[in-house]
């Protein structure tokens, strides 16, 4: 369809080529017959049955001009030459060969069009020289060259336009496919990020709740005070889990402006480590936390990643280290890097790093996003250690990621 063209032109462009070519051939046949009957004196012989048959031979093949342009050209030119040699109307049956030449130029290479223009020039020169009064041969030849040249140029222009249109169509298709692939990659990445967040939230909080529920059930009759403390931890942990789940769900759906702004501003960071440590400490393990260097603001994404790594390490302590484990957390702020270290002296069993579950996989992915390194494994003297280090650019320009600091959210 020709976008931007008048409605009538757009409707014409939608007509099938075979129907349009057949209509053109019928139009040229009927008008040539009527013209020959109306002006019988424009030739040495008036219109008769052979002339009508030759007119049909010259114009009827145009219905198949797109399928067999060379054959149509040969038939049209041959019929026109015979028609004029027999002395019929010298002004008729010249357009058929010209339309056939245009078709060759529009659908075949330029070299073929130039070769095919020679018989058309000869036919036009011969028919023009029959005019009364007589036209000089050089004048008839010049007219034939001009008319044939116009047909070849128009056909070549149409062929070039069709080629450019096909190229643009292919380019648009490729662009559409690339856009779909990019959208699919974005959706996949977003799902991975959401799955990582859900794992961190659900695994950590549910681990605390599970352990405290077991403890409370065990001491419900013998130590009511301990059972009451366990229930308080469960209540506090479940409330925090619900808040974080609401924050994640608010990211997944579009809310009216201003309704859930607070949810988007509660992304956890290293400043929320003390409440986390206190909650885990109340669940059983003894925890010491040390901050080395001068704390300073971190990019939001890096701040969240660091918090999640410590959170996952503490979750693993609850799962594997035992209630009597002693945990040490060290957060080190250096001029060029941020270091995190979580160690415990527990003796429980846990999966090795290379084949760990989603938690270790999620920590590794988080660290890679910010160009850091992470190690996790058992200590020679017993216990387990998770250590991560991140480079710390000195300015947003050096970070080069002003809009992507929230990639871990």
Secondary structure in CASP SS format (residue, H / E / C, confidence):
PFRMAT SS
TARGET T0000
AUTHOR 0000-0000-0000
METHOD secondary structure of the structure
MODEL  1
X C 1.00
X C 1.00
X C 1.00
X C 1.00
X C 1.00
X C 1.00
X H 1.00
X H 1.00
X H 1.00
X H 1.00
X H 1.00
X H 1.00
X H 1.00
X C 1.00
X C 1.00
X C 1.00
X H 1.00
X H 1.00
X H 1.00
X H 1.00
X H 1.00
X H 1.00
X H 1.00
X H 1.00
X H 1.00
X H 1.00
X H 1.00
X H 1.00
X H 1.00
X H 1.00
X H 1.00
X H 1.00
X H 1.00
X H 1.00
X H 1.00
X H 1.00
X H 1.00
X H 1.00
X C 1.00
X C 1.00
X C 1.00
X C 1.00
X C 1.00
X C 1.00
X C 1.00
X C 1.00
X C 1.00
X C 1.00
X H 1.00
X H 1.00
X H 1.00
X H 1.00
X H 1.00
X H 1.00
X H 1.00
X H 1.00
X H 1.00
X H 1.00
X H 1.00
X H 1.00
X H 1.00
X H 1.00
X H 1.00
X H 1.00
X C 1.00
X C 1.00
X C 1.00
X C 1.00
X H 1.00
X H 1.00
X H 1.00
X H 1.00
X H 1.00
X H 1.00
X H 1.00
X H 1.00
X H 1.00
X H 1.00
X H 1.00
X H 1.00
X H 1.00
X H 1.00
X H 1.00
X H 1.00
X H 1.00
X C 1.00
X C 1.00
X C 1.00
X C 1.00
X C 1.00
X C 1.00
X C 1.00
X C 1.00
X C 1.00
X H 1.00
X H 1.00
X H 1.00
X H 1.00
X H 1.00
X H 1.00
X H 1.00
X H 1.00
X H 1.00
X H 1.00
X H 1.00
X H 1.00
X H 1.00
X C 1.00
X C 1.00
X H 1.00
X H 1.00
X H 1.00
X H 1.00
X H 1.00
X H 1.00
X H 1.00
X H 1.00
X H 1.00
X H 1.00
X H 1.00
X H 1.00
X H 1.00
X H 1.00
X H 1.00
X H 1.00
X H 1.00
X H 1.00
X H 1.00
X C 1.00
X C 1.00
X C 1.00
X C 1.00
X C 1.00
X C 1.00
X C 1.00
X C 1.00
X H 1.00
X H 1.00
X H 1.00
X H 1.00
X H 1.00
X H 1.00
X H 1.00
X H 1.00
X H 1.00
X H 1.00
X H 1.00
X H 1.00
X H 1.00
X H 1.00
X H 1.00
X H 1.00
X H 1.00
X H 1.00
X H 1.00
X H 1.00
X H 1.00
X H 1.00
X H 1.00
X H 1.00
X H 1.00
X H 1.00
X H 1.00
X H 1.00
X H 1.00
X H 1.00
X H 1.00
X H 1.00
X H 1.00
X H 1.00
X H 1.00
X H 1.00
X H 1.00
X H 1.00
X H 1.00
X H 1.00
X H 1.00
X H 1.00
X H 1.00
X H 1.00
X H 1.00
X H 1.00
X H 1.00
X H 1.00
X H 1.00
X H 1.00
X H 1.00
X H 1.00
X H 1.00
X H 1.00
X H 1.00
X H 1.00
X H 1.00
X H 1.00
X H 1.00
X H 1.00
X H 1.00
X H 1.00
X H 1.00
X H 1.00
X H 1.00
X H 1.00
X H 1.00
X H 1.00
X H 1.00
X H 1.00
X H 1.00
X H 1.00
X H 1.00
X H 1.00
X H 1.00
X H 1.00
X H 1.00
X H 1.00
X H 1.00
X H 1.00
X H 1.00
X H 1.00
X H 1.00
X C 1.00
X C 1.00
X C 1.00
X C 1.00
X H 1.00
X H 1.00
X H 1.00
X H 1.00
X H 1.00
X H 1.00
X H 1.00
X H 1.00
X H 1.00
X H 1.00
X H 1.00
X H 1.00
X H 1.00
X H 1.00
X H 1.00
X H 1.00
X H 1.00
X H 1.00
X H 1.00
X H 1.00
X H 1.00
X H 1.00
X H 1.00
X H 1.00
X H 1.00
X H 1.00
X H 1.00
X H 1.00
X H 1.00
X C 1.00
X C 1.00
X C 1.00
X C 1.00
X C 1.00
X C 1.00
X C 1.00
X C 1.00
X H 1.00
X H 1.00
X H 1.00
X H 1.00
X C 1.00
X C 1.00
X C 1.00
X C 1.00
X C 1.00
X H 1.00
X H 1.00
X H 1.00
X H 1.00
X H 1.00
X H 1.00
X H 1.00
X H 1.00
X H 1.00
X H 1.00
X H 1.00
X H 1.00
X H 1.00
X H 1.00
X C 1.00
X C 1.00
X E 1.00
X E 1.00
X E 1.00
X E 1.00
X E 1.00
X E 1.00
X E 1.00
X C 1.00
X C 1.00
X C 1.00
X C 1.00
X C 1.00
X C 1.00
X C 1.00
X H 1.00
X H 1.00
X H 1.00
X H 1.00
X H 1.00
X H 1.00
X H 1.00
X H 1.00
X H 1.00
X H 1.00
X H 1.00
X H 1.00
X H 1.00
X H 1.00
X H 1.00
X H 1.00
X H 1.00
X H 1.00
X H 1.00
X H 1.00
X H 1.00
X H 1.00
X C 1.00
X C 1.00
X C 1.00
X C 1.00
X E 1.00
X E 1.00
X E 1.00
X E 1.00
X E 1.00
X E 1.00
X E 1.00
X E 1.00
X C 1.00
X C 1.00
X C 1.00
X E 1.00
X E 1.00
X E 1.00
X E 1.00
X E 1.00
X E 1.00
X E 1.00
X E 1.00
X C 1.00
X C 1.00
X C 1.00
X C 1.00
X C 1.00
X C 1.00
X C 1.00
X C 1.00
X H 1.00
X H 1.00
X H 1.00
X C 1.00
X C 1.00
X H 1.00
X H 1.00
X H 1.00
X H 1.00
X H 1.00
X H 1.00
X H 1.00
X H 1.00
X H 1.00
X H 1.00
X H 1.00
X H 1.00
X C 1.00
X C 1.00
X C 1.00
X E 1.00
X E 1.00
X E 1.00
X E 1.00
X E 1.00
X E 1.00
X C 1.00
X C 1.00
X C 1.00
X C 1.00
X C 1.00
X E 1.00
X E 1.00
X E 1.00
X E 1.00
X E 1.00
X E 1.00
X E 1.00
X E 1.00
X C 1.00
X C 1.00
X C 1.00
X C 1.00
X H 1.00
X H 1.00
X H 1.00
X H 1.00
X C 1.00
X C 1.00
X C 1.00
X C 1.00
X C 1.00
X C 1.00
X C 1.00
X C 1.00
X C 1.00
X C 1.00
END
